[in-house]
Amino acid sequence: MKLQPDPLSALNTVTRIEDSYIEINTVRYESSILVMPEGAITPWNITHFNLLEPSHFELITELRPELVILGSGLKHRFVRPALMQDLY
């Protein structure tokens, strides 16, 4: 029996992660982005973790996600709960 992965061409799929970029559907992104399971990849106007503000999370809230996974870079960090108030 030969096993092969199912192609999920309609879904956004992480195809590679490195220290300085992430690849979604084999397209490299070196800046912050918002990725939903389907649809366009949206630039997320944030350049550094320490610059996060509540307004950055308002945009995420508008997308009404069921789950949010936030990559904080090479170092694991926690976002202040006050910043994510609208997500709760």
C-alpha positions in Angstrom: 0.0 0.0 0.0 1.4 3.4 -1.0 0.5 6.3 1.3 0.4 9.9 0.0 -0.7 13.1 1.7 -4.0 14.5 0.5 -3.6 17.7 -1.4 -5.5 20.4 0.4 -5.3 23.1 -2.3 -8.3 25.0 -1.0 -6.8 25.4 2.5 -3.9 27.5 3.6 -1.2 25.2 4.7 2.1 25.9 6.5 4.7 24.3 4.3 7.9 25.5 6.1 9.0 27.3 9.2 12.5 28.8 9.7 13.9 31.3 12.1 13.4 34.3 9.8 10.3 33.3 7.8 7.2 31.1 7.4 6.0 29.6 4.2 2.3 29.3 3.5 1.3 27.3 0.4 5.0 27.4 -0.6 5.0 31.2 -0.5 7.6 32.8 1.8 6.6 35.5 4.3 9.2 37.4 6.2 6.9 39.8 8.0 3.9 39.5 10.3 0.8 38.0 8.6 -2.7 36.8 9.5 -3.6 33.4 8.1 -7.1 32.0 8.1 -7.8 28.4 7.0 -9.1 29.7 3.7 -8.7 32.9 1.7 -6.0 35.5 1.3 -3.0 35.9 3.5 -3.3 39.3 5.2 -0.4 41.5 6.2 -0.5 42.3 9.9 1.0 45.7 10.6 3.3 44.8 13.5 7.1 44.7 13.3 8.1 43.7 16.8 6.4 41.9 19.7 6.9 44.7 22.1 4.9 47.1 19.8 1.7 45.1 20.1 -1.4 47.2 21.0 -5.1 46.4 21.5 -5.8 47.7 18.0 -3.7 44.9 16.5 -6.1 42.4 18.2 -9.2 44.3 17.1 -8.4 43.2 13.5 -8.2 39.6 14.6 -11.5 39.9 16.4 -13.2 41.1 13.3 -12.1 37.9 11.5 -14.0 35.9 14.2 -11.5 33.0 14.5 -12.2 29.9 16.6 -8.5 29.6 17.5 -5.6 32.1 17.5 -2.0 30.9 17.3 0.5 33.8 17.8 4.1 33.3 16.9 6.3 35.4 19.1 9.6 34.9 17.3 12.6 33.0 18.4 11.9 33.6 22.0 8.7 32.3 23.6 6.7 35.2 25.1 3.2 35.8 26.5 1.0 38.6 25.4 -0.4 40.8 28.2 -4.0 39.7 28.8 -5.2 43.3 28.5 -4.1 43.4 24.9 -6.3 40.4 24.0 -9.4 41.6 25.9 -11.6 41.6 22.8 -10.6 38.1 21.9 -11.9 36.7 25.2 
